[in-house]
């Protein structure tokens, strides 16, 4: 395989996150990754066969929606990644955005994905993925289907009752 054809970033779903993303998660949050049902890890391949965890996110089901949590991207990794490798991530070379976008895509058919966000950079990343504000401060929704405004509001209120998640 030629280096130019090498896919540098990929996402894997794992049944348990500690092995691949535990150190990354602990660095960001100071605790082990949760036992949440769905874990997604973004891997960066610097050389053929050499992988490192570049990003992580988990999702929990709640009624007809998913709850996103624990989004983290390796800040220490960015300076080591050549620009041409980062270009694979798209016009905004963001590991966090890639991790969120690809994780949502792998959830399959769902009404929406919610995120409770307090970090300004995470708000930007989530908006770039397609999240919009809800009427609840700090709660964002990525609507995957058309939903009437009054139903959106009711769902957001139910989700808000269990924040933070």
C-alpha positions in Angstrom: 0.0 0.0 0.0 1.4 3.4 -1.0 1.6 6.0 1.8 -0.5 8.5 -0.2 -3.4 6.0 -0.1 -3.1 5.3 3.6 -6.2 6.3 5.5 -4.9 8.2 8.5 -8.0 8.6 10.6 -10.6 6.0 11.3 -13.3 5.3 13.9 -14.0 2.2 15.8 -16.8 1.2 18.1 -15.5 -0.7 21.1 -17.5 -2.5 23.8 -15.3 -0.9 26.6 -13.2 2.2 26.2 -10.5 2.0 28.8 -8.0 -0.1 26.7 -7.9 2.3 23.7 -9.1 5.6 25.1 -8.7 5.4 28.9 -5.6 7.5 29.1 -7.0 10.2 26.8 -10.3 10.3 28.7 -8.5 10.4 32.1 -6.3 13.3 30.9 -9.3 15.3 29.9 -11.8 14.4 32.7 -9.7 13.0 35.6 -11.7 9.8 35.8 -12.1 6.5 33.8 -14.4 6.4 30.8 -18.0 5.5 31.8 -19.6 2.2 31.2 -22.0 3.8 28.8 -23.3 1.4 26.2 -21.7 2.9 23.0 -18.1 4.0 22.8 -16.4 5.4 19.7 -12.6 5.9 19.4 -11.0 7.9 16.6 -7.6 6.4 15.7 -4.8 8.2 14.0 -2.4 6.0 12.0 1.0 7.9 11.8 2.7 5.0 10.0 1.3 1.7 8.6 0.2 -0.3 11.5 1.0 2.4 14.2 -2.2 3.7 15.8 -2.9 6.1 18.6 -6.2 7.2 20.1 -6.9 10.7 18.8 -10.5 11.2 20.0 -13.3 9.6 22.0 -17.0 10.0 22.6 -19.7 7.9 24.2 -23.5 7.8 23.6 -26.3 6.7 25.9 -29.8 5.9 24.8 -32.6 8.0 26.3 -36.2 7.4 25.2 -36.3 8.2 21.4 -32.9 10.0 21.4 -29.2 9.6 22.2 -27.1 11.6 24.7 -23.6 12.4 23.7 -20.9 12.7 26.3 -17.2 12.7 27.0 -16.1 14.2 23.7 -12.3 14.5 23.9 -9.6 15.1 21.2 -5.9 14.7 21.9 -4.6 18.3 22.0 -1.0 16.9 22.4 -1.3 14.9 19.2 -2.1 17.9 16.9 1.5 19.3 16.7 2.8 15.9 15.7 0.4 15.4 12.8 1.5 16.7 9.4 -0.9 19.1 7.7 -1.5 16.8 4.8 -2.7 14.1 7.3 -5.0 16.6 9.1 -6.4 17.6 5.7 -8.2 14.2 5.7 -10.5 15.5 8.3 -12.0 18.1 5.9 -12.0 21.9 5.6 -11.9 22.3 9.4 -9.2 19.8 10.5 -10.8 19.0 13.9 -10.4 15.6 15.5 -13.3 16.5 17.8 -15.6 17.4 15.0 -14.6 14.2 13.1 -15.2 12.1 16.3 -18.6 13.6 16.9 -19.8 13.5 13.3 -18.6 9.9 12.7 -20.0 8.8 16.1 -23.4 10.2 15.3 -23.4 8.6 11.8 -22.8 5.2 13.4 -25.7 5.5 15.7 -28.1 4.7 12.8 -31.6 6.0 12.5 -32.5 8.2 15.5 -34.7 11.2 16.1 -31.9 13.3 17.6 -28.7 13.4 19.6 -28.3 15.8 22.5 -25.2 17.3 24.1 -25.0 19.2 27.4 -22.1 21.5 26.8 -20.3 24.1 29.0 -17.0 24.4 27.2 -17.0 27.1 24.5 -14.7 25.2 22.1 -17.1 22.2 22.4 -20.0 24.4 21.5 -18.2 25.4 18.3 -17.4 21.8 17.4 -20.9 20.7 18.0 -22.4 23.5 15.9 -20.1 22.7 13.1 -21.5 19.1 13.2 -25.1 20.3 13.0 -26.2 20.8 16.6 -28.5 23.7 17.4 -29.4 25.5 20.6 -32.5 24.4 22.4 -34.5 26.6 24.7 -32.5 25.1 27.6 -29.2 26.9 28.3 -26.2 24.6 27.6 -28.3 21.9 25.9 -27.9 21.4 22.2 -29.7 19.1 19.8 -28.6 17.5 16.5 -32.0 16.7 14.9 -31.8 13.8 12.5 -35.5 14.0 11.5 -38.1 16.7 11.0 -39.8 17.3 14.3 -42.4 20.0 15.0 -41.1 22.8 17.3 -43.5 21.9 20.2 -42.3 18.3 20.2 -38.6 19.5 20.0 -39.3 21.6 23.1 -40.9 18.8 25.0 -38.1 16.4 24.2 -35.5 19.0 25.2 -37.3 19.5 28.5 -37.2 15.7 29.2 -33.5 15.5 28.4 -32.8 18.6 30.5 -34.2 16.8 33.6 -31.3 14.3 33.5 -28.4 16.7 32.8 -25.5 16.6 33.2 -25.0 13.4 31.3 
